[in-house]
C-alpha cells in the first residue's frame, strides 16, 4: 500500500495540517481506523489541559477500589486498595510494613559444576537461614561423587 501526504482540517482551530505518509503508515501499522482530527499544536494544548486538570488515575475518571475489611494480624478495621480473595490474609498498613521490615534474610546459593563423562551437571545448594554456615565446595563435590555412584 502506498501512502501520500494529505491535507486535513483541524477540528479545534479550523486550520489545515499535513497528515504525512509516515504518519499514515504508523496509523496503518497500529490499525487505527480514524484519521487525526487535530493539528499538532491543538493536540498538545489539549493534552496539556487534560494533565493540568488533575494528577493520577482519579483525575482521568478511573477510581480505585477501596474495600473495608478486618486486618488478619491485629483485628482492626481497615481499608485496602484491592478486593481481598478468600483464604488470603489481609493486613492493615502498620502490620504490612512490620512484615516487610521483618522479612527473612536473602538466601545464599552455592553452585558447583561437575563434569561427568561428556556432560556437565550443575549442583545448586541454597542456605535460607542466616545462622547456618555457607555450603562449601567440598560438600558439593562429595554430593556430586555420591550422585555418580
C-alpha positions as CSV (number, residue, x, y, z in Angstrom):
1,X,0.0,0.0,0.0
2,X,1.4,3.4,-0.9
3,X,0.8,6.5,1.3
4,X,0.8,10.1,0.1
5,X,0.8,13.3,2.2
6,X,-2.8,14.5,2.7
7,X,-4.1,17.9,3.8
8,X,-6.6,17.7,6.7
9,X,-8.6,20.4,8.6
10,X,-8.2,20.7,12.4
11,X,-11.4,20.2,14.4
12,X,-10.4,22.8,17.0
13,X,-8.8,25.7,15.2
14,X,-10.1,25.1,11.7
15,X,-6.5,25.3,10.2
16,X,-5.1,22.9,7.8
17,X,-2.3,20.5,8.6
18,X,-0.4,17.8,6.7
19,X,-1.1,14.2,7.5
20,X,2.3,12.8,6.3
21,X,2.8,9.5,4.6
22,X,4.9,8.4,7.5
23,X,2.1,9.2,10.0
24,X,-0.3,7.3,7.7
25,X,2.0,4.3,7.7
26,X,2.1,4.5,11.6
27,X,-1.7,4.7,11.8
28,X,-1.9,1.7,9.4
29,X,0.6,-0.4,11.4
30,X,-1.3,0.3,14.6
31,X,-4.6,-0.4,12.9
32,X,-6.1,2.9,13.8
33,X,-9.3,3.4,12.0
34,X,-9.7,7.2,12.0
35,X,-7.5,10.0,10.7
36,X,-6.3,12.6,13.2
37,X,-8.7,15.4,14.0
38,X,-6.4,18.0,15.4
39,X,-3.1,19.7,14.3
40,X,-0.1,19.1,16.5
41,X,-0.3,22.5,18.4
42,X,-4.0,21.9,19.2
43,X,-3.3,18.2,20.2
44,X,-0.5,19.2,22.6
45,X,-2.6,22.1,24.0
46,X,-5.5,19.6,24.6
47,X,-3.1,17.1,26.2
48,X,-1.6,19.7,28.5
49,X,-5.1,20.9,29.6
50,X,-6.0,17.3,30.5
51,X,-2.8,16.8,32.5
52,X,-3.4,20.1,34.4
53,X,-7.0,19.2,35.3
54,X,-5.6,16.8,37.9
55,X,-3.0,14.2,38.5
56,X,-3.2,10.4,38.6
57,X,-5.9,8.0,37.6
58,X,-8.6,9.6,39.7
59,X,-8.4,12.7,37.6
60,X,-8.9,10.6,34.4
61,X,-12.1,9.2,35.9
62,X,-10.6,5.9,37.0
63,X,-11.5,5.1,40.6
64,X,-9.5,2.8,42.8
65,X,-11.4,0.0,44.5
66,X,-11.4,0.6,48.3
67,X,-12.6,-2.3,50.4
68,X,-13.3,-2.2,54.1
69,X,-12.0,-5.3,55.8
70,X,-10.5,-6.5,59.1
71,X,-6.7,-6.9,59.5
72,X,-5.7,-10.6,59.8
73,X,-2.9,-9.8,62.3
74,X,-4.3,-7.2,64.7
75,X,-8.0,-7.3,64.0
76,X,-8.6,-3.6,63.4
77,X,-11.0,-2.4,60.7
78,X,-9.1,-1.0,57.7
79,X,-9.5,-0.2,54.0
80,X,-7.4,-1.8,51.3
81,X,-6.9,-0.8,47.6
82,X,-8.0,-4.2,46.3
83,X,-10.7,-6.8,46.6
84,X,-9.5,-9.4,49.1
85,X,-9.7,-13.0,47.9
86,X,-10.9,-15.9,50.0
87,X,-8.2,-17.7,52.1
88,X,-5.5,-15.0,51.8
89,X,-4.6,-12.8,54.8
90,X,-5.3,-9.1,54.6
91,X,-3.1,-6.7,56.6
92,X,-3.5,-3.1,57.7
93,X,-0.8,-0.6,56.7
94,X,1.0,-0.9,60.1
95,X,1.1,-4.7,60.0
96,X,2.1,-4.8,56.3
97,X,5.0,-2.5,56.9
98,X,6.0,-4.5,60.0
99,X,6.1,-7.7,57.9
100,X,8.2,-6.0,55.3
101,X,10.8,-5.0,57.9
102,X,10.9,-8.4,59.5
103,X,11.3,-10.2,56.1
104,X,13.8,-13.1,56.3
105,X,17.4,-12.6,55.0
106,X,18.2,-13.3,51.4
107,X,19.2,-16.9,50.9
108,X,22.7,-17.6,49.8
109,X,23.2,-20.0,46.9
110,X,26.3,-22.1,46.1
111,X,26.7,-23.6,42.6
112,X,29.2,-26.2,41.5
113,X,29.7,-27.6,38.0
114,X,30.5,-31.3,37.9
115,X,31.9,-33.0,34.8
116,X,30.5,-36.5,34.3
117,X,31.7,-38.2,31.2
118,X,30.9,-35.9,28.3
119,X,28.3,-33.8,30.1
120,X,28.3,-31.2,32.8
121,X,25.9,-31.1,35.7
122,X,25.2,-28.1,37.9
123,X,24.6,-28.7,41.5
124,X,22.9,-25.9,43.4
125,X,22.5,-25.8,47.2
126,X,20.7,-23.0,49.0
127,X,21.1,-21.9,52.6
128,X,18.0,-19.9,53.6
129,X,18.7,-19.4,57.2
130,X,21.4,-16.9,58.0
131,X,22.6,-18.8,61.1
132,X,23.8,-21.7,59.0
133,X,27.3,-21.8,57.6
134,X,27.7,-21.4,53.8
135,X,27.9,-24.7,51.9
136,X,31.4,-25.4,50.9
137,X,32.7,-26.7,47.5
138,X,34.0,-29.8,49.2
139,X,30.4,-30.7,50.4
140,X,29.2,-30.0,46.8
141,X,31.9,-32.2,45.4
142,X,31.1,-35.0,47.8
143,X,27.4,-34.8,46.8
144,X,28.4,-35.0,43.1
145,X,30.5,-38.1,43.7
146,X,27.7,-39.7,45.7
147,X,25.2,-39.0,42.8
148,X,27.6,-40.6,40.3
149,X,27.8,-43.8,42.3
